[in-house]
């Protein structure tokens, strides 16, 4: 029993320290594991943070697009309107619409946008397309009618434009032309916008070039990279040391890219042929790659465009002044030139050697095309050029003609409020009597009568209007005819 008791005690003593050690070990192990876990957790946290930082750093930074939308839009509108000048001229003076000119409008918008430093984004193509349509609508419905009125010599005002649209036939025609113009514009502008989209897709934001010169430059450079080593290997870099056609074909025949590259360099005259052999011209390569040439080409293009626009503007201005639209008139006695905006007609009050014209200058054109005979304020300005034989015994000089005409005016029941006369010389050297008559009471009237004497022949240029606003125009017309008139 004693032994059993001692054994139990011994066993108890043995187990006790073992249990204590185990707890300590477990505690230490737990602490270690906890530290590892914490360390691992901290490490994982750091790794995640570092990855996030790396991602943040690696994340591709978008190019900061410079420019201003609104300023760019202003430039696009101005550029588009300038580019419509050829469209307007062809419509008004050529009586036709050319679809190719719609491409010019879209191109004008783009260069205007670019010139005004507009912000280039993926929205640019759709912006150009919408603006092109709006500009064509504005041009067709407003600008072209104004030019049509100007071409007919009608003074431009809101009433004259409204009067034009009151004509149902004109309204239907202009709306039809607008629809056709929009279709042309959508087709033409798509050529420009497709080009811009392609270059934007390739990452070209800062230097979009509608001429595709940049893309062509890249193709040429890639072709040089592929083909130049072949010629170097054959030592065919000079005219005197070329490579045979068969040898060259053997190098590129199995690779379509090499074929295309070779043909590209042939087109640029970098790969040349001499004496049946091909060689690589580094001199031509250097000339092609000069940046100055590209800049000069751009400058020349801009200068040409500006000159063309300027010429078109000058043509329009000169035409409106009548300088480019002069009609030559002559018979066996006299010759003269009259502005083509004056419309010839046969008057019941003229006879013999006379030419009669009319023109709406500042008076609106009747919407129904009919003249109101009872209201002179709605009449156009009138012009008559005539000549007759006079009796030299009654009037032997222009001075006598002047006195006789003044007596006639003073004998009228209603004497004019303004009467001026003087004798001068025409540019062709003839003596000329210039008379101005004006009535300020209703109906108001201004009239210029010029007379040129040549022996027993007396030419008379007479223009009058019941709208005093027409005075300067009829005076200029009479002056121009008098200076162009010649006796035969």
Rosetta blueprint (number, residue, H / E / L):
1 X L
2 X H
3 X H
4 X H
5 X H
6 X H
7 X H
8 X H
9 X H
10 X H
11 X H
12 X H
13 X H
14 X H
15 X H
16 X H
17 X H
18 X H
19 X H
20 X H
21 X H
22 X H
23 X H
24 X H
25 X H
26 X H
27 X H
28 X H
29 X H
30 X H
31 X H
32 X H
33 X H
34 X H
35 X H
36 X H
37 X H
38 X H
39 X H
40 X H
41 X H
42 X H
43 X H
44 X H
45 X H
46 X H
47 X H
48 X H
49 X H
50 X H
51 X H
52 X H
53 X H
54 X H
55 X H
56 X H
57 X H
58 X H
59 X L
60 X L
61 X L
62 X L
63 X L
64 X L
65 X L
66 X L
67 X L
68 X L
69 X H
70 X H
71 X H
72 X H
73 X H
74 X H
75 X H
76 X H
77 X H
78 X H
79 X H
80 X H
81 X H
82 X H
83 X H
84 X L
85 X H
86 X H
87 X H
88 X H
89 X H
90 X H
91 X H
92 X H
93 X H
94 X H
95 X L
96 X L
97 X L
98 X L
99 X L
100 X H
101 X H
102 X H
103 X H
104 X H
105 X H
106 X H
107 X H
108 X H
109 X H
110 X H
111 X H
112 X H
113 X H
114 X H
115 X H
116 X L
117 X L
118 X L
119 X L
120 X L
121 X L
122 X L
123 X L
124 X H
125 X H
126 X H
127 X H
128 X H
129 X H
130 X H
131 X H
132 X H
133 X H
134 X H
135 X H
136 X H
137 X H
138 X H
139 X H
140 X H
141 X H
142 X H
143 X H
144 X H
145 X H
146 X H
147 X H
148 X H
149 X H
150 X H
151 X H
152 X L
153 X L
154 X L
155 X L
156 X L
157 X L
158 X H
159 X H
160 X H
161 X H
162 X H
163 X H
164 X H
165 X H
166 X L
167 X L
168 X H
169 X H
170 X H
171 X H
172 X H
173 X H
174 X H
175 X H
176 X H
177 X H
178 X H
179 X H
180 X H
181 X H
182 X H
183 X H
184 X H
185 X H
186 X H
187 X H
188 X H
189 X H
190 X H
191 X H
192 X H
193 X H
194 X H
195 X H
196 X H
197 X H
198 X H
199 X H
200 X H
201 X H
202 X L
203 X L
204 X L
205 X L
206 X L
207 X L
208 X L
209 X L
210 X L
211 X L
212 X L
213 X H
214 X H
215 X H
216 X H
217 X H
218 X H
219 X H
220 X H
221 X H
222 X H
223 X H
224 X H
225 X H
226 X H
227 X H
228 X H
229 X H
230 X H
231 X H
232 X H
233 X H
234 X L
235 X L
236 X L
237 X L
238 X E
239 X L
240 X L
241 X E
242 X L
243 X E
244 X E
245 X H
246 X H
247 X H
248 X H
249 X H
250 X H
251 X H
252 X H
253 X L
254 X L
255 X L
256 X H
257 X H
258 X H
259 X H
260 X H
261 X H
262 X H
263 X H
264 X H
265 X H
266 X H
267 X H
268 X L
269 X L
270 X L
271 X E
272 X E
273 X E
274 X E
275 X L
276 X L
277 X E
278 X E
279 X E
280 X E
281 X L
282 X H
283 X H
284 X H
285 X H
286 X H
287 X H
288 X H
289 X L
290 X L
291 X H
292 X H
293 X H
294 X H
295 X H
296 X H
297 X H
298 X H
299 X H
300 X H
301 X H
302 X H
303 X H
304 X H
305 X H
306 X H
307 X H
308 X H
309 X H
310 X H
311 X H
312 X H
313 X H
314 X H
315 X H
316 X H
317 X H
318 X H
319 X H
320 X H
321 X H
322 X L
323 X L
324 X L
325 X L
326 X E
327 X E
328 X E
329 X E
330 X E
331 X L
332 X L
333 X L
334 X E
335 X E
336 X E
337 X E
338 X E
339 X E
340 X L
341 X L
342 X L
343 X E
344 X E
345 X E
346 X L
347 X L
348 X L
349 X L
350 X L
351 X L
352 X L
353 X L
354 X E
355 X E
356 X E
357 X E
358 X E
359 X E
360 X L
361 X L
362 X L
363 X L
364 X L
365 X L
366 X L
367 X L
368 X L
369 X L
370 X L
371 X L
372 X L
373 X L
374 X L
375 X L
376 X H
377 X H
378 X H
379 X L
380 X L
381 X E
382 X E
383 X E
384 X E
385 X E
386 X E
387 X E
388 X E
389 X E
390 X L
391 X L
392 X L
393 X L
394 X L
395 X L
396 X L
397 X L
398 X H
399 X H
400 X H
401 X H
402 X H
403 X H
404 X H
405 X H
406 X H
407 X H
408 X H
409 X H
410 X H
411 X L
412 X L
413 X L
414 X L
415 X L
416 X L
417 X L
418 X E
419 X E
420 X E
421 X E
422 X E
423 X E
424 X E
425 X E
426 X L
427 X L
428 X L
429 X L
430 X L
431 X E
432 X E
433 X E
434 X E
435 X E
436 X E
437 X E
438 X E
439 X E
440 X L
441 X L
442 X L
443 X L
444 X L
445 X E
446 X E
447 X E
448 X E
449 X E
450 X E
451 X E
452 X E
453 X E
454 X E
455 X L
456 X L
457 X E
458 X E
459 X E
460 X E
461 X E
462 X E
463 X E
464 X E
465 X E
466 X L
467 X L
468 X H
469 X H
470 X H
471 X H
472 X H
473 X H
474 X H
475 X H
476 X H
477 X H
478 X H
479 X H
480 X H
481 X H
482 X H
483 X H
484 X H
485 X L
486 X E
487 X E
488 X L
